[in-house]
Amino acid sequence: MLTTVQLLDMLYHKLGSDYQTHKELKIDQSRLSKLRKGAGTFTNEQGVKIAKLLDLKEEFVILSLTAEREADSNVRSILRTLADKFEPKNFAAGLLIATLAAISAMQPISSNLA
């Protein structure tokens, strides 16, 4: 299962910036900023477009987003299980590589330890 923030990270990696993501999905930058902070989720319509942009199964993205929105923990667990059945086989490894690439692109923090 993927969360909205994970999808945003993947879109950032694929498109190069949150600005490009906002343009591709045709959503306000302020809304994108709120999503990045964990306030809300993508709509199902946006999920379909994201699935196409990231070459993921639409069912996987929609079920992931629906599970993220679900308040009832039992229903959320069922939705997560269903989403995982559509998860690509090598997806976890790909997500790890994308995360490591994003981390390595960050500027190192310098300090005066001497």
DSSP file with accessible surface (Angstrom, degrees, kcal/mol):
  #  RESIDUE AA STRUCTURE BP1 BP2  ACC     N-H-->O    O-->H-N    N-H-->O    O-->H-N    TCO  KAPPA ALPHA  PHI   PSI    X-CA   Y-CA   Z-CA
    1    1 A M              0   0   42      0, 0.0     2,-0.3     0, 0.0    60,-0.1   0.000 360.0 360.0 360.0 145.4    0.0    0.0    0.0
    2    2 A L        -     0   0    0     58,-0.3     2,-0.2    59,-0.1    66,-0.2  -0.899 360.0-143.0-116.0 149.3    1.1    3.5   -0.7
    3    3 A T     >  -     0   0   45     -2,-0.3     4,-2.5     1,-0.1     5,-0.2  -0.623  31.5-106.0-100.9 168.1    0.3    6.8    1.1
    4    4 A T  H  > S+     0   0    1     -2,-0.2     4,-2.7     1,-0.2     5,-0.2   0.910 121.8  51.8 -58.2 -43.0   -0.3   10.2   -0.5
    5    5 A V  H  > S+     0   0   43      1,-0.2     4,-2.4     2,-0.2    -1,-0.2   0.909 109.0  50.1 -64.8 -39.1    3.1   11.4    0.7
    6    6 A Q  H  > S+     0   0   64      2,-0.2     4,-2.3     1,-0.2    -1,-0.2   0.916 110.6  49.8 -64.7 -40.8    4.8    8.3   -0.8
    7    7 A L  H  X S+     0   0    0     -4,-2.5     4,-2.7     1,-0.2    -2,-0.2   0.912 109.6  51.8 -62.7 -41.2    3.1    9.0   -4.1
    8    8 A L  H  X S+     0   0    0     -4,-2.7     4,-2.6     1,-0.2    -2,-0.2   0.909 109.0  50.3 -60.6 -42.1    4.2   12.6   -3.9
    9    9 A D  H  X S+     0   0   80     -4,-2.4     4,-2.3     2,-0.2    -1,-0.2   0.909 111.6  47.9 -62.6 -41.5    7.8   11.5   -3.3
   10   10 A M  H  X S+     0   0   26     -4,-2.3     4,-2.4     2,-0.2    -2,-0.2   0.904 112.1  49.1 -66.8 -40.4    7.6    9.2   -6.3
   11   11 A L  H  X S+     0   0    0     -4,-2.7     4,-3.6     2,-0.2     5,-0.4   0.904 109.6  52.7 -64.5 -40.5    6.1   11.9   -8.5
   12   12 A Y  H  X S+     0   0  116     -4,-2.6     4,-2.4     1,-0.2    -2,-0.2   0.935 111.0  47.1 -58.7 -45.5    8.9   14.3   -7.3
   13   13 A H  H  < S+     0   0  108     -4,-2.3    -2,-0.2     1,-0.2    -1,-0.2   0.909 118.9  40.3 -63.9 -40.7   11.5   11.7   -8.3
   14   14 A K  H  < S+     0   0  109     -4,-2.4    -2,-0.2     1,-0.2    -1,-0.2   0.911 126.9  30.9 -75.7 -43.4    9.8   11.1  -11.7
   15   15 A L  H  < S-     0   0   43     -4,-3.6    -3,-0.2    -5,-0.2    -2,-0.2   0.641 101.4-123.5 -95.7 -17.9    8.9   14.7  -12.6
   16   16 A G  S  < S+     0   0   49     -4,-2.4     2,-0.3    -5,-0.4    -4,-0.1   0.240  77.0  27.0  98.8 -15.3   11.7   16.5  -10.9
   17   17 A S  S  > S-     0   0   32     -6,-0.3     4,-1.6     1,-0.1    -2,-0.1  -0.977  72.7-114.1-168.7 159.6    9.7   18.9   -8.6
   18   18 A D  H  > S+     0   0   45     -2,-0.3     4,-2.7     2,-0.2     5,-0.2   0.817 116.2  62.0 -67.5 -29.3    6.5   19.5   -6.7
   19   19 A Y  H  > S+     0   0  117      1,-0.2     4,-2.1     2,-0.2    -1,-0.2   0.936 104.2  46.3 -61.5 -45.7    5.9   22.3   -9.2
   20   20 A Q  H  > S+     0   0   66      1,-0.2     4,-2.7     2,-0.2    -1,-0.2   0.880 111.1  53.7 -64.1 -36.6    5.8   19.9  -12.1
   21   21 A T  H  X S+     0   0    0     -4,-1.6     4,-2.6     2,-0.2     5,-0.2   0.938 107.6  49.6 -62.7 -45.6    3.5   17.6  -10.1
   22   22 A H  H  X>S+     0   0   36     -4,-2.7     5,-1.6     1,-0.2     4,-1.0   0.901 113.1  47.8 -62.0 -36.9    1.1   20.4   -9.5
   23   23 A K  H  <5S+     0   0  100     -4,-2.1     3,-0.3    -5,-0.2    -2,-0.2   0.934 112.9  47.1 -69.0 -45.1    1.1   21.2  -13.2
   24   24 A E  H  <5S+     0   0   71     -4,-2.7    -2,-0.2     1,-0.2    -1,-0.2   0.884 120.2  37.8 -63.6 -41.3    0.6   17.6  -14.3
   25   25 A L  H  <5S-     0   0   13     -4,-2.6    -1,-0.2    -5,-0.2    -2,-0.2   0.528 103.1-131.3 -89.4  -8.0   -2.2   17.0  -11.8
   26   26 A K  T  <5 +     0   0  166     -4,-1.0     2,-0.3    -3,-0.3    -3,-0.2   0.933  58.6 136.5  56.1  50.3   -3.7   20.4  -12.2
   27   27 A I      < -     0   0   16     -5,-1.6    -1,-0.2    -6,-0.1    -2,-0.1  -0.927  61.4 -92.6-123.8 153.0   -4.0   21.1   -8.5
   28   28 A D     >  -     0   0  118     -2,-0.3     4,-2.2     1,-0.1     5,-0.2  -0.304  27.7-127.4 -60.9 146.0   -3.2   24.3   -6.6
   29   29 A Q  H  > S+     0   0  107      1,-0.2     4,-2.5     2,-0.2     5,-0.2   0.860 111.5  56.2 -63.2 -34.2    0.3   24.5   -5.1
   30   30 A S  H  > S+     0   0   75      2,-0.2     4,-2.0     1,-0.2    -1,-0.2   0.903 107.5  48.4 -65.6 -37.9   -1.2   25.3   -1.7
   31   31 A R  H  > S+     0   0   85      2,-0.2     4,-2.5     1,-0.2    -2,-0.2   0.917 110.8  50.9 -65.9 -41.6   -3.2   22.0   -1.9
   32   32 A L  H  X S+     0   0    6     -4,-2.2     4,-2.5     1,-0.2    -2,-0.2   0.911 108.2  52.5 -62.2 -40.6   -0.1   20.1   -2.9
   33   33 A S  H  X S+     0   0   54     -4,-2.5     4,-1.4     1,-0.2    -1,-0.2   0.905 109.5  49.0 -62.0 -41.2    1.8   21.6    0.0
   34   34 A K  H  <>S+     0   0  121     -4,-2.0     5,-2.7     2,-0.2    -1,-0.2   0.910 110.5  50.5 -65.8 -41.0   -1.0   20.5    2.4
   35   35 A L  H ><5S+     0   0    0     -4,-2.5     3,-1.8     1,-0.2    -2,-0.2   0.910 106.8  54.7 -62.2 -41.1   -0.9   17.0    0.9
   36   36 A R  H 3<5S+     0   0   65     -4,-2.5    -1,-0.2     1,-0.3    -2,-0.2   0.846 106.2  52.7 -61.8 -31.6    2.9   16.9    1.4
   37   37 A K  T 3<5S-     0   0  171     -4,-1.4    -1,-0.3    -5,-0.2    -2,-0.2   0.388 125.1-103.4 -85.5   3.2    2.4   17.7    5.1
   38   38 A G  T < 5S+     0   0   51     -3,-1.8     2,-1.2     1,-0.2    -3,-0.2   0.605  77.7 136.9  88.8  11.3   -0.1   14.8    5.4
   39   39 A A  S   <S-     0   0   55     -5,-2.7    -1,-0.2    -6,-0.2     2,-0.1  -0.732  71.0 -26.7 -95.1  87.3   -3.3   16.9    5.4
   40   40 A G  S    S-     0   0   37     -2,-1.2     2,-0.3    -3,-0.1   -36,-0.1  -0.406  70.4 -98.7 105.6-179.8   -5.6   14.9    3.2
   41   41 A T        -     0   0   20     -2,-0.1     2,-0.1   -37,-0.1    -6,-0.0  -0.899  36.4 -88.6-135.8 165.4   -5.3   12.5    0.3
   42   42 A F        -     0   0    0     -2,-0.3     2,-0.1     1,-0.1   -38,-0.0  -0.385  47.7-109.6 -67.1 154.0   -5.5   12.6   -3.5
   43   43 A T     >  -     0   0   57      1,-0.1     4,-2.4    -2,-0.1     5,-0.1  -0.382  28.8-108.4 -75.2 165.2   -8.9   12.1   -5.0
   44   44 A N  H  > S+     0   0   59      2,-0.2     4,-2.1     1,-0.2     5,-0.2   0.881 121.6  54.9 -63.1 -36.8   -9.6    8.8   -6.9
   45   45 A E  H  > S+     0   0  145      1,-0.2     4,-1.7     2,-0.2    -1,-0.2   0.918 109.7  45.7 -62.2 -43.4   -9.5   10.7  -10.2
   46   46 A Q  H  > S+     0   0   31      1,-0.2     4,-2.9     2,-0.2    -1,-0.2   0.885 108.4  58.6 -65.1 -36.4   -6.1   12.1   -9.3
   47   47 A G  H  X S+     0   0    0     -4,-2.4     4,-2.6     1,-0.2    -2,-0.2   0.888 103.2  51.7 -59.6 -40.0   -5.1    8.6   -8.3
   48   48 A V  H  X S+     0   0   43     -4,-2.1     4,-1.9     2,-0.2    -1,-0.2   0.937 112.1  45.9 -63.1 -44.5   -5.9    7.2  -11.8
   49   49 A K  H  X S+     0   0   74     -4,-1.7     4,-2.5     1,-0.2    -2,-0.2   0.913 112.4  51.0 -65.5 -41.0   -3.7    9.9  -13.4
   50   50 A I  H  X S+     0   0    0     -4,-2.9     4,-2.5     1,-0.2    -1,-0.2   0.913 106.8  54.6 -62.2 -43.5   -0.9    9.3  -10.9
   51   51 A A  H  X>S+     0   0    0     -4,-2.6     5,-2.8     1,-0.2     4,-0.5   0.919 110.5  46.3 -56.6 -43.6   -1.1    5.5  -11.6
   52   52 A K  H ><5S+     0   0  135     -4,-1.9     3,-0.7     1,-0.2    -1,-0.2   0.914 112.3  49.9 -66.7 -42.1   -0.6    6.3  -15.3
   53   53 A L  H 3<5S+     0   0   34     -4,-2.5    -1,-0.2     1,-0.2    -2,-0.2   0.864 119.3  37.6 -63.0 -36.4    2.3    8.7  -14.6
   54   54 A L  H 3<5S-     0   0   22     -4,-2.5    -1,-0.2    -5,-0.2    -2,-0.2   0.354 108.9-119.1 -99.4   4.9    4.1    6.2  -12.4
   55   55 A D  T <<5 +     0   0  131     -3,-0.7     2,-0.3    -4,-0.5    -3,-0.2   0.910  66.4 140.3  56.3  44.9    3.2    3.1  -14.5
   56   56 A L      < -     0   0   22     -5,-2.8     2,-0.2    -6,-0.2    -1,-0.2  -0.791  62.8 -90.8-111.1 159.5    1.4    1.5  -11.5
   57   57 A K     >  -     0   0  118     29,-0.3     4,-1.8    -2,-0.3     3,-0.2  -0.517  29.6-136.9 -68.7 133.4   -1.9   -0.4  -11.6
   58   58 A E  H  > S+     0   0   76     -2,-0.2     4,-2.9     1,-0.2     5,-0.3   0.886 104.0  56.6 -58.6 -39.3   -4.8    1.9  -11.1
   59   59 A E  H  > S+     0   0   94      1,-0.2     4,-2.6     2,-0.2     5,-0.3   0.892 105.2  52.2 -60.8 -40.1   -6.4   -0.6   -8.7
   60   60 A F  H  > S+     0   0    0     26,-0.2     4,-2.0    -3,-0.2   -58,-0.3   0.938 113.7  41.9 -62.0 -47.1   -3.3   -0.5   -6.5
   61   61 A V  H  X S+     0   0    0     -4,-1.8     4,-2.7     2,-0.2     5,-0.2   0.942 116.1  47.9 -68.6 -46.1   -3.3    3.3   -6.3
   62   62 A I  H  X S+     0   0   39     -4,-2.9     4,-2.6     1,-0.2     5,-0.2   0.926 113.9  46.5 -63.4 -45.1   -7.1    3.7   -5.8
   63   63 A L  H  X S+     0   0   34     -4,-2.6     4,-2.5    -5,-0.3    -1,-0.2   0.893 112.3  51.7 -64.9 -36.7   -7.3    1.0   -3.1
   64   64 A S  H  X S+     0   0    0     -4,-2.0     4,-2.3    -5,-0.3    -2,-0.2   0.941 112.7  44.4 -63.1 -46.6   -4.2    2.5   -1.4
   65   65 A L  H  X S+     0   0    0     -4,-2.7     4,-1.9     2,-0.2    -2,-0.2   0.904 113.3  50.8 -66.1 -39.8   -5.8    6.0   -1.3
   66   66 A T  H  X S+     0   0   39     -4,-2.6     4,-1.4    -5,-0.2    -1,-0.2   0.920 110.7  49.3 -64.6 -41.4   -9.2    4.6   -0.2
   67   67 A A  H  < S+     0   0    0     -4,-2.5     3,-0.3     1,-0.2    -1,-0.2   0.906 108.7  53.4 -63.0 -40.1   -7.5    2.7    2.6
   68   68 A E  H  < S+     0   0   56     -4,-2.3    -1,-0.2     1,-0.2    -2,-0.2   0.877 111.8  45.4 -63.4 -36.0   -5.6    5.9    3.6
   69   69 A R  H  < S+     0   0   97     -4,-1.9    -1,-0.2    -5,-0.1    -2,-0.2   0.720  89.0 106.9 -78.0 -23.0   -8.9    7.8    3.8
   70   70 A E     <  -     0   0   63     -4,-1.4     6,-0.0    -3,-0.3    -3,-0.0  -0.386  49.7-166.9 -68.0 129.6  -10.8    5.1    5.7
   71   71 A A        +     0   0   90     -2,-0.2     2,-0.5     5,-0.0    -1,-0.1   0.827  66.6  84.0 -83.2 -34.9  -11.5    5.9    9.4
   72   72 A D     >  -     0   0   75      1,-0.2     4,-2.8     2,-0.0     5,-0.2  -0.591  69.6-150.6 -76.1 121.5  -12.5    2.4   10.5
   73   73 A S  H  > S+     0   0   72     -2,-0.5     4,-2.2     1,-0.2    -1,-0.2   0.839  94.2  52.6 -64.7 -34.3   -9.4    0.3   11.3
   74   74 A N  H  > S+     0   0  117      2,-0.2     4,-1.8     1,-0.2    -1,-0.2   0.934 113.2  43.1 -66.6 -44.9  -11.0   -3.0   10.3
   75   75 A V  H  > S+     0   0   58      2,-0.2     4,-2.7     1,-0.2     5,-0.2   0.913 112.6  54.0 -65.9 -41.2  -12.1   -1.7    6.9
   76   76 A R  H  X S+     0   0   63     -4,-2.8     4,-2.5     1,-0.2    -2,-0.2   0.916 107.3  51.2 -59.7 -40.9   -8.7    0.0    6.4
   77   77 A S  H  X S+     0   0   67     -4,-2.2     4,-2.2     2,-0.2    -1,-0.2   0.914 110.3  48.5 -63.7 -42.0   -7.0   -3.3    7.1
   78   78 A I  H  X S+     0   0  106     -4,-1.8     4,-2.4     1,-0.2    -2,-0.2   0.929 111.9  49.4 -63.5 -44.4   -9.1   -5.1    4.5
   79   79 A L  H  X S+     0   0   24     -4,-2.7     4,-2.9     1,-0.2    -2,-0.2   0.890 109.3  51.9 -63.9 -38.9   -8.5   -2.4    1.9
   80   80 A R  H  X S+     0   0  109     -4,-2.5     4,-2.6     2,-0.2    -1,-0.2   0.918 109.0  50.5 -62.2 -43.3   -4.7   -2.6    2.6
   81   81 A T  H  X S+     0   0   77     -4,-2.2     4,-1.0     2,-0.2    -2,-0.2   0.925 112.5  46.8 -60.4 -44.1   -4.8   -6.3    2.0
   82   82 A L  H >X S+     0   0   73     -4,-2.4     3,-0.7     1,-0.2     4,-0.6   0.922 111.4  51.3 -64.0 -43.9   -6.7   -5.8   -1.3
   83   83 A A  H >< S+     0   0    0     -4,-2.9     3,-1.6     1,-0.2     4,-0.5   0.917 104.7  57.0 -59.8 -41.7   -4.3   -3.1   -2.4
   84   84 A D  H >< S+     0   0   73     -4,-2.6     3,-0.7     1,-0.3    -1,-0.2   0.777  96.5  63.8 -63.9 -24.6   -1.3   -5.3   -1.7
   85   85 A K  H << S+     0   0  160     -4,-1.0    -1,-0.3    -3,-0.7    -2,-0.2   0.749 107.2  43.4 -69.7 -21.7   -2.7   -7.9   -4.1
   86   86 A F  T << S+     0   0   72     -3,-1.6   -29,-0.3    -4,-0.6   -26,-0.2   0.439  86.5 119.8 -99.1  -3.9   -2.3   -5.4   -6.9
   87   87 A E  S <  S-     0   0   58     -3,-0.7    -3,-0.0    -4,-0.5   -31,-0.0  -0.443  74.2-107.9 -65.2 131.3    1.2   -4.2   -5.8
   88   88 A P    >   -     0   0   45      0, 0.0     3,-1.6     0, 0.0     4,-0.4  -0.264  26.5-118.9 -58.5 146.5    3.8   -4.8   -8.4
   89   89 A K  T 3  S+     0   0  202      1,-0.3     3,-0.3     2,-0.1     4,-0.2   0.885 111.7  34.2 -56.5 -43.9    6.2   -7.7   -7.5
   90   90 A N  T 3> S+     0   0  137      1,-0.2     4,-2.0     2,-0.1    -1,-0.3   0.198  87.8 108.6 -99.1  18.5    9.4   -5.6   -7.5
   91   91 A F  H <> S+     0   0   19     -3,-1.6     4,-2.8     1,-0.2     5,-0.2   0.909  73.0  53.6 -65.1 -44.2    7.7   -2.5   -6.2
   92   92 A A  H  > S+     0   0   63     -4,-0.4     4,-2.3    -3,-0.3    -1,-0.2   0.923 110.7  47.3 -59.2 -43.3    9.2   -2.5   -2.7
   93   93 A A  H  > S+     0   0   55      1,-0.2     4,-2.4     2,-0.2    -1,-0.2   0.921 112.7  49.6 -64.6 -41.1   12.7   -2.7   -4.1
   94   94 A G  H  X S+     0   0   37     -4,-2.0     4,-2.5     2,-0.2    -2,-0.2   0.899 110.0  50.4 -63.9 -40.3   12.0    0.1   -6.6
   95   95 A L  H  X S+     0   0   35     -4,-2.8     4,-2.5     2,-0.2    -1,-0.2   0.915 110.1  50.6 -64.9 -40.4   10.5    2.3   -3.8
   96   96 A L  H  X S+     0   0  105     -4,-2.3     4,-2.7    -5,-0.2     5,-0.2   0.934 110.9  48.3 -63.2 -43.9   13.6    1.7   -1.7
   97   97 A I  H  X S+     0   0  115     -4,-2.4     4,-2.4     1,-0.2    -2,-0.2   0.925 112.0  49.3 -63.1 -42.6   15.9    2.7   -4.6
   98   98 A A  H  X S+     0   0   18     -4,-2.5     4,-2.2     2,-0.2    -1,-0.2   0.907 112.1  49.1 -63.8 -39.7   13.9    5.8   -5.3
   99   99 A T  H  X S+     0   0   64     -4,-2.5     4,-2.4     2,-0.2    -2,-0.2   0.932 111.7  47.9 -65.8 -45.5   14.0    6.8   -1.6
  100  100 A L  H  X S+     0   0   98     -4,-2.7     4,-2.6     1,-0.2    -2,-0.2   0.891 110.8  51.9 -63.8 -37.1   17.8    6.2   -1.4
  101  101 A A  H  X S+     0   0   37     -4,-2.4     4,-1.3    -5,-0.2    -1,-0.2   0.910 110.1  48.9 -64.9 -40.9   18.3    8.3   -4.5
  102  102 A A  H  X S+     0   0   46     -4,-2.2     4,-0.6     1,-0.2    -2,-0.2   0.917 112.4  48.2 -65.4 -40.4   16.2   11.1   -3.1
  103  103 A I  H >< S+     0   0   97     -4,-2.4     3,-1.2     1,-0.2    -2,-0.2   0.922 109.7  51.7 -66.5 -42.2   18.2   11.0    0.2
  104  104 A S  H 3< S+     0   0   95     -4,-2.6    -1,-0.2     1,-0.3    -2,-0.2   0.783 103.4  59.8 -68.1 -22.7   21.6   11.0   -1.6
  105  105 A A  H 3< S+     0   0   82     -4,-1.3    -1,-0.3    -5,-0.2    -2,-0.2   0.669  85.5 100.3 -78.4 -15.2   20.5   14.0   -3.6
  106  106 A M  S << S-     0   0  129     -3,-1.2    -3,-0.0    -4,-0.6    -4,-0.0  -0.399  84.9-105.4 -71.4 148.4   20.1   16.1   -0.5
  107  107 A Q        -     0   0  170     -2,-0.1    -1,-0.1     1,-0.1     2,-0.1  -0.520  37.4-115.6 -70.6 133.8   22.9   18.5    0.5
  108  108 A P        -     0   0  113      0, 0.0     2,-0.6     0, 0.0    -1,-0.1  -0.444  26.0-118.6 -69.1 146.3   24.9   17.2    3.5
  109  109 A I        -     0   0  163     -2,-0.1     2,-0.3     1,-0.0     0, 0.0  -0.763  28.7-146.4 -86.5 122.8   24.8   19.2    6.6
  110  110 A S        +     0   0  114     -2,-0.6     2,-0.3     2,-0.0    -1,-0.0  -0.636  19.7 179.9 -90.9 148.4   28.2   20.6    7.5
  111  111 A S        -     0   0   77     -2,-0.3     2,-1.0     0, 0.0     3,-0.1  -0.979  33.1-123.1-143.4 157.2   29.3   21.0   11.1
  112  112 A N        +     0   0  166     -2,-0.3    -2,-0.0     1,-0.2     0, 0.0  -0.781  44.5 152.2-102.0  87.9   32.3   22.2   12.9
  113  113 A L              0   0  157     -2,-1.0    -1,-0.2     0, 0.0     0, 0.0   0.526 360.0 360.0 -93.9  -7.1   33.2   19.3   15.1
  114  114 A A              0   0  147     -3,-0.1    -2,-0.0     0, 0.0     0, 0.0  -0.238 360.0 360.0 -76.6 360.0   36.9   20.0   15.3
